[in-house]
Amino acid sequence: MALLPAAARAEPTLRLPNMPLHDPFMVADQKAGLYRLYTSNIARLSGTPGLGVMMYVSHDLLDWEKPRCVFRAPTDAWFKGGAWAPEVHEWRGRWFLFATFHDEAALLPPTGKRKPYRRGTILAVADSPEGPFTVVRAGEPVAPKALMTLDGTLYIAPDGRPWYVYSREWLQVGDGAIEALPLTDDLAAAGPPRTLFTASQAPWADGKKQPEGDLAYVTDGPQLFTTKTGQLLMLWSSYDKNGYVQSQARSKSGTIEGPWEQLPPLVRHDSGHGMLFHRFDGQLMMVVHRPFKNARGKLYEMRDAGDRLEIVRQRVDLDGDPKPLSL
């Protein structure tokens, strides 16, 4: 998959209401003048069959090019499904793709009556954010493979040390958690995982009754953000009584180790798995998907309030909602 020169790029033909988009991740490349929006590959849209990740591209967040596949999973890998929650991060001059895969037939030790299976975030690497990406370490997950994990993200601490932050799957632990582990310079695990918080610690979180008789609490989509005052925040998602919720947490210590406290949700209305980016004019933005099923991308202008994130307004002119929705 050779990269397309600028003159050969596709003409923008899409807008957000017509773009299937679950677990969105945006890379705003000011030098190239491009917003790159990643999601799981959909063969009928990208034209590339198979499991992988595709990318939409825009100059203005309004008009988007037809997506193309930037990562196609190898057919001989341990995983058979997924390609969830792709994220693309620059690290030491190269671009690393984080994406979650699984194999439902590869069972892990049972947890009570539950039967968890292998799920984890793998790495792939490229010289450009447009790929093509190739798997790292034969596609083995970053976290220990005995753990059922998803939605991995990269956080670089003030001392320059990389950290891997991810969701621990409720199917294995019941009360889903956000966990973190330190990484080496080549983004391999450098220490044991540590739990930052669990979903049930959010007062708005709603446990869902399971056939096994207990409650399950979900954690999804962590992303770290340092405010203008140096406060460390985390976006993450779960469910309240009415659907998916985009929320935020705050580290009391200002470090990844926490302890973490839960702040009021940012967006309800079955919205979540958000991530932050800066528009080319410097405006802080958040993209979420809504609704959870058959999702589309929704855009919000955000305010860095120093100790929390606040919504300024929804950009319905870009995302096609009939009216703004916040809390």
VEXDREN-2710 file (C-alpha; in Angstrom, 1 decimal):
% VEXDREN-2710
k/r/px/py/pz
1/MET/0.0/0.0/0.0
2/ALA/2.1/2.9/-1.3
3/LEU/1.3/6.3/0.1
4/LEU/-0.6/8.6/-2.3
5/PRO/1.1/11.9/-3.3
6/ALA/-0.9/14.9/-2.5
7/ALA/-1.9/15.4/-6.1
8/ALA/-3.4/11.9/-6.3
9/ARG/-5.5/12.1/-3.1
10/ALA/-9.1/11.3/-3.5
11/GLU/-11.6/14.1/-3.8
12/PRO/-13.5/14.7/-0.5
13/THR/-16.9/13.0/-0.9
14/LEU/-18.1/12.2/2.6
15/ARG/-19.4/13.9/5.7
16/LEU/-19.6/12.6/9.2
17/PRO/-23.3/11.5/9.1
18/ASN/-22.4/9.2/6.2
19/MET/-19.2/7.8/7.8
20/PRO/-19.5/4.6/10.0
21/LEU/-17.2/5.4/12.9
22/HIS/-16.7/3.4/16.1
23/ASP/-14.0/4.2/18.6
24/PRO/-12.7/7.2/16.7
25/PHE/-9.1/8.4/16.9
26/MET/-7.9/11.6/15.3
27/VAL/-4.3/12.7/14.4
28/ALA/-4.2/16.4/13.5
29/ASP/-1.2/16.9/11.3
30/GLN/-0.8/20.6/11.0
31/LYS/2.3/20.4/8.8
32/ALA/0.5/18.3/6.2
33/GLY/-2.8/20.2/6.7
34/LEU/-4.6/16.9/7.3
35/TYR/-6.9/15.5/9.9
36/ARG/-6.6/11.7/9.9
37/LEU/-9.4/9.7/11.6
38/TYR/-8.9/6.0/12.3
39/THR/-11.5/3.3/12.9
40/SER/-11.9/-0.5/12.2
41/ASN/-11.7/-1.5/8.6
42/ILE/-15.0/-1.8/6.7
43/ALA/-14.3/-3.6/3.5
44/ARG/-17.3/-2.2/1.6
45/LEU/-16.0/1.3/2.3
46/SER/-12.2/0.9/2.0
47/GLY/-12.3/-1.6/-0.8
48/THR/-9.8/-3.8/1.1
49/PRO/-11.1/-7.1/2.5
50/GLY/-10.0/-8.5/5.8
51/LEU/-9.4/-7.6/9.4
52/GLY/-7.7/-4.3/9.9
53/VAL/-7.8/-0.5/10.3
54/MET/-8.9/2.2/7.9
55/MET/-8.4/5.9/7.8
56/TYR/-10.6/8.9/6.7
57/VAL/-8.8/12.1/5.8
58/SER/-10.0/15.8/5.8
59/HIS/-8.5/19.2/5.4
60/ASP/-11.3/21.0/7.4
61/LEU/-13.2/18.4/9.5
62/LEU/-16.2/18.9/7.2
63/ASP/-15.4/17.1/3.9
64/TRP/-13.7/13.7/4.1
65/GLU/-12.0/11.4/1.6
66/LYS/-13.2/7.9/1.0
67/PRO/-11.4/5.7/3.6
68/ARG/-8.5/3.4/2.8
69/CYS/-7.0/0.6/4.8
70/VAL/-3.7/1.4/6.5
71/PHE/-3.3/-1.9/8.4
72/ARG/-4.3/-5.3/7.3
73/ALA/-4.0/-8.0/10.0
74/PRO/-1.8/-11.0/9.1
75/THR/-4.0/-14.1/8.5
76/ASP/-1.6/-16.3/10.5
77/ALA/-1.8/-14.2/13.7
78/TRP/-3.2/-15.6/17.0
79/PHE/-6.2/-13.2/16.7
80/LYS/-9.3/-13.9/14.6
81/GLY/-11.5/-10.8/15.3
82/GLY/-11.5/-7.3/16.6
83/ALA/-9.5/-4.4/15.1
84/TRP/-11.2/-2.3/17.8
85/ALA/-10.1/1.2/19.1
86/PRO/-7.2/1.9/16.8
87/GLU/-4.9/4.7/18.0
88/VAL/-1.9/6.1/16.1
89/HIS/1.0/7.7/18.2
90/GLU/4.3/9.1/17.2
91/TRP/7.2/7.8/19.2
92/ARG/10.9/8.4/18.5
93/GLY/10.4/9.2/14.9
94/ARG/8.1/6.4/14.0
95/TRP/4.3/5.9/14.1
96/PHE/2.8/3.1/16.3
97/LEU/-0.7/1.7/15.8
98/PHE/-2.4/0.4/18.9
99/ALA/-5.5/-1.8/18.1
100/THR/-7.4/-4.5/20.1
101/PHE/-7.9/-8.0/18.7
102/HIS/-9.3/-11.3/20.1
103/ASP/-9.9/-15.0/19.6
104/GLU/-13.1/-16.3/21.2
105/ALA/-11.9/-19.9/20.8
106/ALA/-8.7/-19.2/22.8
107/LEU/-10.2/-19.7/26.3
108/LEU/-8.5/-18.3/29.4
109/PRO/-9.0/-19.8/32.9
110/PRO/-12.7/-19.4/33.9
111/THR/-13.8/-16.8/36.4
112/GLY/-16.7/-18.4/38.3
113/LYS/-19.2/-19.3/35.6
114/ARG/-17.7/-16.9/33.1
115/LYS/-15.4/-18.0/30.3
116/PRO/-13.0/-15.2/29.3
117/TYR/-10.9/-15.6/26.2
118/ARG/-7.8/-14.0/24.7
119/ARG/-8.2/-10.3/24.0
120/GLY/-5.5/-7.6/23.9
121/THR/-4.1/-4.6/22.3
122/ILE/-1.2/-5.2/19.8
123/LEU/1.3/-2.8/18.2
124/ALA/2.1/-2.2/14.6
125/VAL/4.6/0.3/13.2
126/ALA/5.1/2.5/10.1
127/ASP/7.2/5.4/9.0
128/SER/4.1/7.5/8.3
129/PRO/0.8/8.0/10.0
130/GLU/-0.7/6.8/6.7
131/GLY/0.9/3.4/7.0
132/PRO/1.2/0.7/5.8
133/PHE/1.6/-0.6/9.4
134/THR/3.3/-3.9/10.1
135/VAL/2.9/-5.9/13.4
136/VAL/5.5/-5.6/16.2
137/ARG/6.7/-8.7/18.2
138/ALA/4.7/-11.1/16.0
139/GLY/1.4/-9.4/17.1
140/GLU/1.7/-10.4/20.8
141/PRO/-0.3/-8.0/23.1
142/VAL/1.5/-5.4/25.1
143/ALA/-0.1/-6.5/28.4
144/PRO/0.4/-10.1/29.7
145/LYS/-1.6/-12.4/27.4
146/ALA/-3.3/-14.1/30.4
147/LEU/-5.1/-10.8/31.0
148/MET/-8.3/-10.0/29.0
149/THR/-7.6/-6.3/28.0
150/LEU/-8.7/-3.7/25.4
151/ASP/-8.5/-0.1/24.3
152/GLY/-4.8/0.4/24.9
153/THR/-3.3/3.9/24.7
154/LEU/0.1/5.5/25.1
155/TYR/1.0/8.1/27.7
156/ILE/4.3/9.9/28.0
157/ALA/5.1/11.0/31.5
158/PRO/6.8/14.3/32.2
159/ASP/10.1/12.4/32.8
160/GLY/9.8/11.1/29.2
161/ARG/8.9/7.5/30.3
162/PRO/6.2/5.8/28.2
163/TRP/3.3/4.1/29.9
164/TYR/0.7/1.8/28.5
165/VAL/-2.9/2.5/29.8
166/TYR/-5.8/0.2/29.0
167/SER/-9.1/-1.2/30.0
168/ARG/-9.4/-4.5/31.9
169/GLU/-12.3/-6.5/30.5
170/TRP/-15.3/-7.0/32.8
171/LEU/-15.8/-10.5/31.4
172/GLN/-12.7/-11.5/33.4
173/VAL/-12.9/-9.3/36.5
174/GLY/-16.5/-8.4/36.9
175/ASP/-15.8/-4.8/37.9
176/GLY/-13.9/-3.5/34.8
177/ALA/-10.8/-1.5/35.6
178/ILE/-8.4/1.0/34.1
179/GLU/-4.9/-0.3/34.5
180/ALA/-1.4/0.9/33.6
181/LEU/2.1/-0.6/33.1
182/PRO/5.4/1.1/32.4
183/LEU/7.1/0.5/29.1
184/THR/10.6/0.2/27.7
185/ASP/11.9/2.5/25.0
186/ASP/10.7/0.0/22.4
187/LEU/7.2/0.0/23.9
188/ALA/7.4/-3.4/25.6
189/ALA/6.2/-4.1/29.1
190/ALA/8.7/-3.0/31.8
191/GLY/6.8/-3.8/34.9
192/PRO/3.7/-5.4/36.4
193/PRO/0.3/-3.8/35.7
194/ARG/-1.3/-1.6/38.4
195/THR/-4.9/-0.8/38.8
196/LEU/-5.7/2.9/38.6
197/PHE/-9.5/2.7/39.3
198/THR/-12.5/0.5/38.7
199/ALA/-15.7/1.4/36.9
200/SER/-17.9/1.0/40.0
201/GLN/-16.0/3.9/41.6
202/ALA/-17.9/6.3/39.4
203/PRO/-21.1/7.3/41.2
204/TRP/-23.0/7.4/37.9
205/ALA/-21.9/4.0/36.6
206/ASP/-24.6/1.3/36.4
207/GLY/-23.8/-2.3/36.8
208/LYS/-25.5/-4.7/34.4
209/LYS/-27.0/-7.9/35.9
210/GLN/-25.4/-10.9/34.4
211/PRO/-26.7/-14.5/33.9
212/GLU/-24.2/-15.6/36.5
213/GLY/-26.1/-13.5/39.1
214/ASP/-23.6/-10.6/39.7
215/LEU/-23.2/-7.1/38.2
216/ALA/-20.8/-6.2/35.5
217/TYR/-19.2/-2.8/35.2
218/VAL/-17.5/-1.7/31.9
219/THR/-14.4/0.4/31.3
220/ASP/-13.6/1.7/27.8
221/GLY/-11.4/4.1/25.9
222/PRO/-8.9/5.7/28.3
223/GLN/-7.0/8.8/27.0
224/LEU/-4.6/10.9/29.2
225/PHE/-4.5/14.7/29.0
226/THR/-2.4/17.2/30.8
227/THR/-4.1/20.6/31.4
228/LYS/-2.6/24.1/31.2
229/THR/-2.0/23.9/35.0
230/GLY/-0.2/20.6/34.9
231/GLN/-3.2/18.6/36.1
232/LEU/-3.4/15.0/34.7
233/LEU/-6.9/14.0/33.5
234/MET/-8.2/10.9/31.8
235/LEU/-11.1/10.5/29.4
236/TRP/-12.9/7.1/29.8
237/SER/-16.3/5.6/29.1
238/SER/-18.8/3.3/30.7
239/TYR/-22.6/2.9/31.1
240/ASP/-25.2/4.7/33.2
241/LYS/-28.8/3.6/33.4
242/ASN/-29.6/5.1/30.0
243/GLY/-26.6/4.1/27.9
244/TYR/-23.0/4.8/27.1
245/VAL/-21.4/7.8/28.8
246/GLN/-18.3/9.9/28.1
247/SER/-16.7/10.9/31.4
248/GLN/-13.4/12.1/32.9
249/ALA/-11.3/11.3/35.9
250/ARG/-8.5/13.4/37.7
251/SER/-5.3/12.3/39.3
252/LYS/-5.0/13.7/42.8
253/SER/-1.2/13.4/42.7
254/GLY/-0.9/14.7/39.2
255/THR/0.9/11.4/38.2
256/ILE/-0.3/8.3/36.4
257/GLU/-0.2/6.4/39.7
258/GLY/-3.1/8.5/41.1
259/PRO/-5.1/8.1/43.3
260/TRP/-7.8/9.0/40.7
261/GLU/-11.1/10.7/41.5
262/GLN/-14.2/10.7/39.3
263/LEU/-15.6/13.9/37.9
264/PRO/-19.1/14.4/36.5
265/PRO/-19.7/13.0/32.9
266/LEU/-19.1/15.2/29.9
267/VAL/-21.6/13.7/27.5
268/ARG/-24.4/11.2/27.9
269/HIS/-27.0/10.3/25.2
270/ASP/-25.3/6.9/24.5
271/SER/-22.0/8.7/23.6
272/GLY/-18.5/7.8/24.4
273/HIS/-15.0/6.4/23.6
274/GLY/-13.9/10.0/23.1
275/MET/-10.5/11.4/22.4
276/LEU/-9.0/14.9/22.4
277/PHE/-7.1/16.8/19.7
278/HIS/-6.2/20.3/18.7
279/ARG/-7.7/21.9/15.7
280/PHE/-5.2/23.7/13.5
281/ASP/-6.2/27.1/14.9
282/GLY/-5.4/25.7/18.4
283/GLN/-8.9/25.0/19.6
284/LEU/-9.2/21.9/21.8
285/MET/-11.6/19.4/20.3
286/MET/-13.2/16.1/21.4
287/VAL/-14.6/13.5/19.0
288/VAL/-16.9/10.8/20.4
289/HIS/-19.1/8.2/18.8
290/ARG/-22.9/8.2/19.1
291/PRO/-25.0/6.1/19.3
292/PHE/-23.1/2.9/20.5
293/LYS/-24.6/0.8/17.7
294/ASN/-24.2/2.0/14.1
295/ALA/-22.1/4.9/15.5
296/ARG/-21.1/8.2/13.9
297/GLY/-18.6/10.7/14.9
298/LYS/-19.7/13.8/16.9
299/LEU/-17.5/16.8/17.5
300/TYR/-17.3/19.2/20.5
301/GLU/-15.2/22.3/21.1
302/MET/-13.7/21.9/24.6
303/ARG/-12.3/24.2/27.3
304/ASP/-9.2/23.3/29.3
305/ALA/-10.4/24.6/32.7
306/GLY/-7.2/23.8/34.5
307/ASP/-8.6/21.2/36.8
308/ARG/-11.1/19.6/34.4
309/LEU/-12.4/19.6/30.9
310/GLU/-15.6/21.5/29.9
311/ILE/-17.7/21.5/26.8
312/VAL/-18.0/24.8/24.9
313/ARG/-20.4/23.7/22.2
314/GLN/-21.2/20.8/19.9
315/ARG/-20.2/21.4/16.3
316/VAL/-23.5/20.3/14.7
317/ASP/-22.5/22.1/11.5
318/LEU/-19.7/19.5/11.1
319/ASP/-21.2/16.3/12.6
320/GLY/-24.8/16.7/11.3
321/ASP/-26.7/16.3/14.6
322/PRO/-30.1/18.1/14.3
323/LYS/-29.4/20.0/17.6
324/PRO/-26.6/20.2/20.1
325/LEU/-26.4/17.6/22.9
326/SER/-24.3/17.9/26.0
327/LEU/-25.3/16.4/29.4
END
